[in-house]
């Protein structure tokens, strides 16, 4: 049994989230800052930036996270619990 697959099955059945969603929530909760740049979040969660975008979109619909443009650099996006 491959561990991430087993975690996906367990988390999905018990809590309604994927392993990748869990990793994103974990990374956001452990961050010392309230907002995390999406590129840093993708690296920390171990997913590609495009995969993270889809994950965060799902999580926004569940009202678990929000995202906004970085006021200091409009090219960057920030995520927050």
Beta strands, then each sheet from edge to edge (+ up, - down):
strand 1: 36-37
strand 2: 66-70
strand 3: 73-80
sheet 1: 1+ 3- 2+
end
